[in-house]
Amino acid sequence: MHIDRGDTAHHDDTSRLEAFSDGVFAIAITLLVLEIGVPHVAGDESLTHALLHLWPSYFGYAVSFITIGVMWINHHEMFKDIERTDHTLSALNLVLLLGIAFLPFPTAVVAQYMTNDAHRLEATLTYSLTFTMIALAFIALWLYAIRHPDLLDEHVSQARLRSRTRRYAPGTFLYGVTIPLAFISPFISLGLIAAYALFYLLPLADE
């Protein structure tokens, strides 16, 4: 007996994609804390001093944790408007998750070498470039979705889609700027990345 599956032959609901994505986000955000090593002190050395000496690790952990968390929030909000998926959308989502899962590595690198004059620039560039690629993957995912209305919830308004696009689109540029800025001052570059994390924590105003 032939069963007419209609659009579901090519467009499936997003539940499995979202569940897999949530798992990757959760693992990546958990791995960040593993990069903060317990300091070893001997004799009359100060544990307080040793703990304070780890401030680059705390900085990297906080910025990356907030950024991954914000990405998860926005990813969740995005898929309130995306009702179906196809192969290309799933592939673009996989590229985004590739960047998210990779983030603990550059976080560890920048924490290790932020205070090292000889290697601070390379560490910062690694960190900045990773964020830029994640932002690029995120906006590519969204732009593909809105260019294929059959994937969207039919009830979502054009004003809401424009609002999301205005929020997501500048990300690649904003993070991209931190790459050349790193050559001027790695600390300015890292400070901007931290500021972006806080900015994107702000709620999206629906129109």
Backbone torsions as a table, in degrees:
resi	resn	phi	psi	omega
1	MET	NA	131.9	179.3
2	HIS	-85.5	130.6	178.1
3	ILE	-111.4	121.0	179.6
4	ASP	-80.2	109.4	-178.5
5	ARG	-91.6	-5.3	178.5
6	GLY	60.0	-138.0	-176.8
7	ASP	-66.4	-21.4	-176.1
8	THR	-67.9	-12.0	175.4
9	ALA	-64.9	-26.4	-177.5
10	HIS	-122.4	-23.2	-177.1
11	HIS	-124.1	113.9	-178.7
12	ASP	-104.2	162.0	175.5
13	ASP	-67.5	166.6	-170.1
14	THR	-95.6	7.1	-171.6
15	SER	-60.0	-44.6	-179.2
16	ARG	-68.8	-39.6	179.1
17	LEU	-62.0	-43.6	-179.6
18	GLU	-67.6	-39.5	-180.0
19	ALA	-64.5	-43.8	178.1
20	PHE	-63.9	-42.7	179.7
21	SER	-62.0	-43.7	179.0
22	ASP	-58.8	-39.0	178.9
23	GLY	-64.0	-42.7	179.8
24	VAL	-66.2	-44.9	177.1
25	PHE	-57.6	-45.0	-177.4
26	ALA	-64.0	-43.2	-179.9
27	ILE	-66.4	-44.1	-178.3
28	ALA	-62.5	-42.8	-176.7
29	ILE	-71.0	-28.5	177.8
30	THR	-75.3	-37.5	-178.8
31	LEU	-63.4	-23.7	-177.5
32	LEU	-58.4	-41.8	-175.6
33	VAL	-69.5	-22.4	-179.9
34	LEU	-68.7	-16.6	-179.9
35	GLU	-82.5	-6.7	177.3
36	ILE	-93.8	103.1	-177.1
37	GLY	-80.1	148.3	176.2
38	VAL	-73.7	125.7	-179.0
39	PRO	-70.4	147.6	177.5
40	HIS	-108.7	125.5	178.5
41	VAL	-120.5	151.6	-179.0
42	ALA	-133.5	147.8	176.2
43	GLY	59.9	-127.0	-176.7
44	ASP	-95.4	16.4	176.5
45	GLU	-63.6	149.4	-177.2
46	SER	-89.1	122.8	175.5
47	LEU	-66.9	-36.4	178.0
48	THR	-59.6	-45.3	178.6
49	HIS	-62.3	-41.6	-179.6
50	ALA	-64.7	-39.1	178.9
51	LEU	-67.5	-41.4	178.6
52	LEU	-66.3	-30.6	-179.6
53	HIS	-65.6	-17.8	179.6
54	LEU	-85.9	12.6	-175.0
55	TRP	-54.8	-34.6	176.8
56	PRO	-61.6	-34.3	177.6
57	SER	-67.3	-39.4	178.4
58	TYR	-65.1	-41.3	179.6
59	PHE	-61.3	-51.5	-178.9
60	GLY	-61.3	-41.7	179.1
61	TYR	-61.3	-48.1	-176.5
62	ALA	-63.7	-46.8	-178.0
63	VAL	-64.7	-46.7	-178.3
64	SER	-68.6	-38.3	178.2
65	PHE	-61.7	-47.9	-179.9
66	ILE	-63.4	-42.5	-178.2
67	THR	-64.2	-45.5	177.5
68	ILE	-63.4	-40.9	178.1
69	GLY	-61.7	-42.7	178.6
70	VAL	-65.6	-41.2	176.7
71	MET	-60.0	-41.3	178.4
72	TRP	-64.0	-43.6	178.9
73	ILE	-60.3	-48.8	-178.0
74	ASN	-68.9	-33.8	175.5
75	HIS	-63.4	-42.9	177.6
76	HIS	-62.7	-44.3	179.4
77	GLU	-65.0	-40.0	179.4
78	MET	-58.1	-43.0	-175.9
79	PHE	-82.0	3.8	165.5
80	LYS	-73.6	-26.7	-179.4
81	ASP	-98.0	-20.0	178.3
82	ILE	-96.5	117.1	-174.0
83	GLU	-101.4	-24.8	-178.1
84	ARG	-134.0	161.2	179.0
85	THR	-131.7	158.2	172.7
86	ASP	-132.6	-175.8	-174.4
87	HIS	-60.8	-44.4	-177.0
88	THR	-65.6	-43.3	178.7
89	LEU	-61.7	-42.3	178.7
90	SER	-63.6	-39.3	179.2
91	ALA	-66.5	-41.6	177.9
92	LEU	-64.7	-38.2	176.9
93	ASN	-64.1	-36.4	178.8
94	LEU	-65.3	-38.4	177.4
95	VAL	-63.5	-41.5	176.6
96	LEU	-59.5	-46.1	-179.1
97	LEU	-65.7	-30.4	175.5
98	LEU	-57.6	-45.2	178.7
99	GLY	-67.8	-42.0	179.8
100	ILE	-61.7	-46.3	-178.5
101	ALA	-66.6	-27.1	-179.1
102	PHE	-78.6	-22.5	-170.2
103	LEU	-56.1	-35.3	177.7
104	PRO	-57.1	-29.9	-179.7
105	PHE	-67.1	-55.9	178.2
106	PRO	-64.2	-26.0	174.7
107	THR	-62.4	-44.3	178.5
108	ALA	-65.6	-38.4	-179.5
109	VAL	-64.1	-47.3	-177.5
110	VAL	-68.9	-33.9	177.0
111	ALA	-65.9	-37.2	-178.0
112	GLN	-72.2	-36.8	-169.5
113	TYR	-116.5	7.1	-180.0
114	MET	-60.4	-33.8	-178.4
115	THR	-97.4	8.9	-179.3
116	ASN	-101.4	110.9	-175.8
117	ASP	-58.3	-34.1	-174.8
118	ALA	-74.5	-27.3	-172.5
119	HIS	-124.7	4.3	-177.4
120	ARG	-59.9	-41.4	-177.8
121	LEU	-62.9	-49.6	-179.0
122	GLU	-61.6	-38.6	179.1
123	ALA	-64.8	-43.6	-179.9
124	THR	-65.2	-40.6	178.5
125	LEU	-62.8	-40.0	178.0
126	THR	-60.8	-44.3	179.9
127	TYR	-65.4	-49.1	-177.8
128	SER	-63.4	-43.2	-178.8
129	LEU	-64.3	-38.0	178.5
130	THR	-62.5	-46.0	178.8
131	PHE	-63.5	-38.1	179.0
132	THR	-63.5	-43.7	179.4
133	MET	-66.1	-37.3	176.9
134	ILE	-64.6	-44.5	179.0
135	ALA	-62.3	-39.5	178.5
136	LEU	-64.0	-42.8	178.6
137	ALA	-65.0	-37.4	-178.4
138	PHE	-65.2	-48.1	-178.3
139	ILE	-70.6	-32.1	177.0
140	ALA	-63.1	-40.7	177.6
141	LEU	-61.2	-47.1	-178.3
142	TRP	-67.1	-45.1	-178.6
143	LEU	-63.5	-36.9	176.7
144	TYR	-62.6	-42.9	-177.7
145	ALA	-62.6	-46.3	-175.4
146	ILE	-74.8	-16.2	175.5
147	ARG	-86.8	-0.6	176.6
148	HIS	-129.8	80.4	-174.3
149	PRO	-56.3	-23.0	179.2
150	ASP	-67.0	-14.7	178.0
151	LEU	-89.3	-13.0	-173.3
152	LEU	-93.2	157.2	170.8
153	ASP	-63.4	127.2	-175.4
154	GLU	-65.7	-15.6	-177.4
155	HIS	-91.5	-7.7	-178.1
156	VAL	-71.6	137.8	-176.8
157	SER	-85.1	156.1	176.2
158	GLN	-65.1	-34.1	178.3
159	ALA	-62.3	-39.7	179.6
160	ARG	-67.1	-41.2	178.6
161	LEU	-63.3	-42.6	178.3
162	ARG	-64.3	-38.6	179.4
163	SER	-62.1	-44.0	178.8
164	ARG	-65.4	-41.5	-179.3
165	THR	-62.5	-42.6	178.6
166	ARG	-62.9	-31.6	-179.5
167	ARG	-77.5	-41.9	-174.4
168	TYR	-81.6	-35.6	-170.2
169	ALA	-58.7	-40.9	-176.5
170	PRO	-69.3	-12.8	-173.3
171	GLY	-54.8	-46.5	-178.0
172	THR	-62.4	-42.0	178.2
173	PHE	-65.5	-46.6	-176.8
174	LEU	-60.7	-46.0	178.2
175	TYR	-71.6	-34.4	179.3
176	GLY	-61.7	-34.4	179.2
177	VAL	-62.3	-29.2	-178.2
178	THR	-68.8	-17.3	180.0
179	ILE	-70.6	-56.4	177.0
180	PRO	-66.1	-30.3	179.0
181	LEU	-64.2	-27.3	179.3
182	ALA	-61.3	-29.8	178.7
183	PHE	-72.2	-24.4	176.6
184	ILE	-84.0	-50.2	178.1
185	SER	-157.5	110.8	176.8
186	PRO	-56.4	-32.3	-178.0
187	PHE	-70.4	-35.1	174.7
188	ILE	-64.6	-43.6	178.9
189	SER	-59.1	-48.2	-179.6
190	LEU	-67.5	-35.2	177.6
191	GLY	-64.0	-39.3	177.7
192	LEU	-65.5	-41.3	178.3
193	ILE	-60.2	-40.9	177.3
194	ALA	-64.8	-40.5	179.5
195	ALA	-64.7	-39.8	178.5
196	TYR	-62.1	-39.3	179.3
197	ALA	-58.9	-43.6	179.5
198	LEU	-69.0	-38.5	-179.8
199	PHE	-62.1	-45.8	-176.3
200	TYR	-75.1	-4.1	171.1
201	LEU	-73.1	-22.0	-178.2
202	LEU	-63.0	142.8	-178.3
203	PRO	-68.3	150.5	176.0
204	LEU	-78.9	124.7	178.6
205	ALA	-82.8	111.9	178.5
206	ASP	-71.3	139.8	179.0
207	GLU	-105.8	NA	NA
